[in-house]
């Protein structure tokens, strides 16, 4: 039998892990999984996204659900977002940005997070999502290259609808 002090230390470490390290995923509802991982080509407001079905999938996680009417295609939402390289360097951070879902003026991954992708519903005011976006989902149609996120990197995007 293990000494009592060792058991106490192990229990303490497990509690710290659960509280601070483990990603908390909150289910949206019974018809929608808390996280979505799919290699299928998602749709954004009826427009098929030219994603590489052989590449890594887009992953979305609910951090907070929010309340009120969900954002849908053609609806404008005010959002805060941060974009990170997967290794931890912050690329972009914008607050109070007005995004119209499905307009195609922002990277696919950001618009999918806000409007939903056919599997997950649109975000609600106060909601937060974390998106792990492979390179094919970081493209932005019709925007000059200088304003586009890096297209050859996996990105982590944190989105909050105000």
Secondary structure, DSSP 8 states (H G I E B T S, - for coil): ---HHHHHHHHHHHHHIIIIIS------BTTB-SEEEE-S--EETTEE----TTS--EEEEEEE--BSS---TT-EEEEEEEEEETTS-EEEEEEEEEEETTSSSS-HHHHHHHH--SSS----BT-EEEEEE-GGGS--TTS-GGGS--TTS-EEEEEEE-
